[in-house]
Every structure is written in structure tokens, then in C-alpha cells.
Amino acid sequence: MNERDLLLEIGTEEIPSRFVAWAREELASLARQEFASAHLKFRDVGVYGTPRRLALFVRGVAINQEDLVQEHKGPAWAQSFDVYGHPTNAGRGFAKSRGVPVESLEKRVVEGVPYAFVLTRIEGRPTAALLPELLDRLLRRIVFPKNMYWDDPGTRFARPIRWLLCLWDDEVIPLTFAGCVADRFTSGHRFLGQKRVEVPSVRAYMDLLYDNYVIVDQDKRRERMTGAIAALEKEIDGKADLTPALVEENLDLVEYPVPFFGTFEDRFLDMPPEVLTTTMAVHQRYFPVHNGQGKLLPLFVGVSNNRATSMAVVREGNERVLRARLSDAAFFWAEDQKRPLASRVEELGNIVYQERLGTLLDKSRRTQAIARHLGGTLGLDEGSRRDLERSAFLAKADLVTHMVYEFGELRGVMGREYARKSGENDRVARAIYEQYLPAAAGDRLPSDILGALLGVADRMDTVVACHKVGLDPTGSQDPYGLRRAARCMNEIFWGLSLDGDLKELVRVAAQEIGAGDDVVSRVESFLQARLQVQLKERGYPHDVVTLAMGVAWHRPLHLERLLDTLQGVASEAWFQALVTAACRVRNILTKAGNPPAGWREELLQEEGERHMAQAVADLSPEVHGAVKDFDWRKLTEALARLEPPVTEFFEKVLVMAEDGAVRSNRLGILASCHALFLTAGDLSRMKK
């Protein structure tokens, strides 16, 4: 048998659920890297994980390392051997330096030239001899987002390691790590299984743990969990809200999932549904339950890691915990309604937003000013502008309520509900909630323009304010979510077809916070970079994005339309010819020292240059007007009419004429044409 299976199980204290899925992917990736670098062939790598263990399977591993062939390049073959095939001093010297006879040199061709090579073959070692060092190196490379250190300060892991199991088919690999010596023993479920389980071989591992109430394979664990929940749904005549994130979180909290259902009092249904679902899903990790019409029911589904003798005890304990949580929420709901939302705005002055950026009240007032500007530039009617002003005034007031203080996830939701209870109109209440949409890439957008504009204003203030005090994103660090803010602003402009001007918004936000031109410049560069990334993610080619960004980067809505227009003509013959001409124009002008634009009629000698000069003169106002009006169809039509005279010019006119005045005049025509090209974007960048 030329291959075997390897199993490494790392037994730990309970790993936080948010780390388990990450660890599975990280361990698999690192294992592939380590085995590849060690020249060990294998069929596949699988990693399974529960809160108490990570299990690495490397299947079909060759029992011996591949032979390693090292190539050493020497002098050219013609320098190593003469025309009669006799070795030269260079050839003998190279062979001697590598410790081989000159007759063993081999000829290899590199980029068309034959060279002398020495090939050294190193016989592969048995895999079993390599595994202890390889696995130790692998374990030391795992760095969790948060690590613990114990005993040996050089050892780190998400939680203390309590045992190691390492089998090479049925043989134990001698591995020591974190004070643990690997053997063939694992541990069953903490409450239901045996504490010490002997594993005779890799093949027996999964079945033995299953017999001890541990479902190591997360896919099978998920199937069991969702299947059991489906059975409960029939029993309670409801539908559990199995959001993927909550399913995965529950999956990685248990080794043997035992779903159950519980109830709570109907009186809690008088609160907004989001209060109940947040309490259940976020704080207790329960699945809320709805009826067929989507109405929330006084039921929940939980997942236990223990199959108790009486699940009624488990259910009653969880109901008691949830009842306490919901009772607190009901108290906050009642207390908060004793005062109108508007009366809380001034309290924002007691909360520091950022030590160098003032309070939340300061931020709220800046956001109001930016939103007011947006409403004016986008032509909102008087009633809408009044509602936008009111929404901006109340936008952050719910942050000082009892409910949001306790349940931060409900910001905006409670603002909407308390605004309605305070008698505010529905558009104002909805805008307070929708200012936070989209919460992330791909999330739903605001349904009304008021919430959209309020959200844009708030995000723009955040971006400019943070740049002012040096909180720009660096590498992977972006604590204030500025990249997400930039992305969401663009998604709002595109999704709601809003013609926002980013440059103007940056200027207004900078004025409100007292930021200088250097900050404005940095913010504009930041927004351009984020916009470029976003557009490439949407599938637009790099060269088309670069061209369009040079024309209208600050108007995302028009930028998107320009990109679609360019995409439509990019493959047409006239456009390709114009791009080629733009490259020639730029190159000629660069070599000529970039002469000034313009020409003199009396120096025009050839018909081709007259046509070119006339076309540039006639089309220049049209191109400038089209760009100013963001009329991209008119722009491409003008460029299409420019292509024939430009092509004719290069076919029939000698730019670098002997007569200096004529040459200078023709360069002036090209300079004018180049300026026209730049008005429509640097077409030369489209050249492949």
C-alpha cells in the first residue's frame, strides 16, 4: 500500500462559535501549504470542528516523500564544451564546484540558449518521519483573531489544548505540543459520552465519536439540527426563522444538537417585533417562530447541547431566562414612551462621539446641514424638505433611550417606533429607521428618499470628520467603517437613481467641521479609490473604469450610465480606431514637448489637415456640452463623427513636415485634438 490517511485531532476547552468556522478554513489552508512545501502527495484535505475539537483529515497521503530534483544552472553549453565535445576549463570548474564528474553535466535550453546543468536527486524520506515536525509547524502557524497563552508563553490557541490524537492509519505519530503528547485517545461528549475513548484507526474515528454523542462532521451536524427543527415546526404549526448566520452560530455551539421549543407570554407581542426577535436571536441565540402569514408567534426554538432525561426541564429553564429578558425590554418600552422623542435630542450633547470630534449632538447638527444641502440640490418639494429637516433633527435621539442603551442593535428601529408614538408623521419615522440602510454590501436599500439622503449625509460627515483627525483606514484597520460608508453611499445613489455630487458633499461636510483643503483632497482620493474598487466588483473592465472616472467620478449615477454607454461602443470599429489615434496623438505630442494647442488657417496645406482642424473646431462645443450635461449618447455620437477625419489625418498627413512652421501648425492641431480627447476622458488609456 503506497498511501495512508492521517488524522490529527486537537481537543480543547470550548472554542467560541465565531472562531470555529474560521479555524476549519484556516487549518485546511495551512495543511495544504505544509504538505505541498514538504513534497508530500495527498488526495484531499478535510477539516471538521466542534466547540471542543478540531479534526484534520489528510487522506491518501503518500508513504514516502517525493524525490527532490535540484537544478543548478552553469555556464552556456558552448562555453562548457568545445566543438569536439571536450569539456573546457569552465565546464570542468562548474562540475567540480557541484561535486560531480564533468560527464554528468546535462544540456538544458533556457530562453533559446543551451546551458550546462547539474541535476541533484535527493531521495524522499518516509512520510512518518516527516510528520512530527510538519504538524508541529502547522499548529504553531494557527493564529486566531484572539488567542490565549498558558504554560509555555510561546504556545497560543483560541482556548487551552487538553489532548492530541494523531494517527497515521492505525499508528500513533509521536507529536508533542502545548504540553500534550499525542496518542490514540479522544474524549466523547462532555455530558453524554465517555471521557476517554480509544481510537484504533483513522477509519474508526467518526463512528466512535458518534457513539459517544459527538457529531464531528459539521455538515451532518447541520442536517441533524435542521431536520429536528423541521419536525418541531410541524408540532407547533409554525415556521422557525432559520437565518444562515444564526444556524451556523448554533451549529458551532454544540457537539450533539438537540432542538426544543419554548413559549412566552402573549403580552410581550405588544412590543415591536424587532424587540422580540433581537432578544431571542441576538441575545439568546433562539430562532423566532412565525405563522404562515409571517406574524410573530409567542414561541421560540432553541438548540441544546445535551439530551436531558426530561427536555421539559431544559425548556422551562430557557423560558425563564427569556421571560426575564423580555420583561426588561417591556419595562424599557414603557419608560421610554413617557417622553416624546424630540425631548431627548439635547441629551445627545452628553455623549462623546469621538474625543476630537465632539458630541453626538455636534454630529447630529452637522448631519442636518449636509442633509439640508442634499435636499436643496436634488430639488425636493417644500414638504419633503421640511420632513427631511425634522428627520435629521430626530435621527439620533433614540440612542439615549433605555431600550437602545440595552439593545444597541435596535437603533433606528426604536427611533421609528418612538417617533410614531410621539406623533411624528410616517415619512419622518421611516427615515429615522432607513438612515442605517443598507447596513452592509448587498443589504436592502431605503424605500424613501428621505432615509436615503439622511443616511448619505450621516456617512459623509463620518468620512470627512475621521479624515480630519487622522482616522483614515490603514490596511485592514477601519474602526469607523469608512470603507463601508463610502460603498453604501454609492449603492444608495445607484439604487435610488439619485444624482448626488460627491465633490460638493465633501466640500459641505468639510465646511461644517472646519476641515481644510488637504482633508478635502484626501477624502476625494479615498472616495475615488473605493468607487473604483466597487465598479470593478460590478464587472466593469479596468480600462473603461479608468476612462469614465476621469470624466465623472464625483457623480456616481452619471458615472454608471457613462460606463454602460462606453461598454456599448467599446468593441465597435470606430471606437477602437479612435483609441489608437488618441495613443498616437499623445505619443507624438510627448516627443514634441507638448506644444500649445491651436493652428493658423493660412498654414493648412493638405486636405486631411483641413478636415481634421474643421472637425475639432466644430465638435469641440458639442463634446464639452455633452460632458457638461452628462449626455453620454450625444458624446459618443460626436466622437464617432470625429473618428473619420482623425484617421484620415494620420493616413494622409506627415505631421513632422520639413517646414518648421507647418510642422508646428500640425502639432497644434494634434494638441487641440488631444485636449478634446481629454474632455471625454483619456482615450489613450483604453489601448490594450
Secondary structure as UniProt FT lines:
FT   STRAND          3..12
FT   HELIX           17..37
FT   TURN            38..39
FT   STRAND          44..50
FT   TURN            51..52
FT   STRAND          53..62
FT   STRAND          68..76
FT   HELIX           77..80
FT   TURN            83..84
FT   HELIX           89..97
FT   TURN            98..99
FT   HELIX           102..104
FT   STRAND          106..110
FT   TURN            111..112
FT   STRAND          113..122
FT   HELIX           127..141
FT   STRAND          148..149
FT   TURN            153..154
FT   STRAND          156..157
FT   STRAND          161..168
FT   TURN            169..170
FT   STRAND          171..172
FT   STRAND          176..177
FT   TURN            178..179
FT   STRAND          180..181
FT   STRAND          185..186
FT   TURN            190..192
FT   STRAND          197..198
FT   HELIX           202..204
FT   HELIX           205..211
FT   TURN            212..213
FT   HELIX           218..236
FT   STRAND          239..240
FT   HELIX           244..251
FT   TURN            252..253
FT   STRAND          258..263
FT   HELIX           266..270
FT   HELIX           273..278
FT   HELIX           279..283
FT   STRAND          287..290
FT   TURN            292..293
FT   STRAND          296..304
FT   HELIX           311..336
FT   TURN            337..338
FT   HELIX           341..350
FT   STRAND          352..354
FT   TURN            355..357
FT   STRAND          358..359
FT   HELIX           360..377
FT   TURN            378..379
FT   HELIX           382..394
FT   TURN            395..396
FT   HELIX           397..400
FT   HELIX           402..406
FT   HELIX           408..410
FT   TURN            411..412
FT   HELIX           413..421
FT   TURN            422..423
FT   HELIX           426..434
FT   TURN            435..436
FT   TURN            441..442
FT   HELIX           449..468
FT   TURN            469..470
FT   TURN            475..476
FT   TURN            479..480
FT   HELIX           482..495
FT   TURN            496..497
FT   HELIX           502..513
FT   HELIX           517..537
FT   TURN            538..539
FT   HELIX           542..552
FT   TURN            553..554
FT   HELIX           556..569
FT   TURN            570..571
FT   HELIX           573..591
FT   TURN            592..593
FT   HELIX           601..603
FT   HELIX           607..629
FT   HELIX           632..652
FT   HELIX           660..679
FT   HELIX           683..686
//
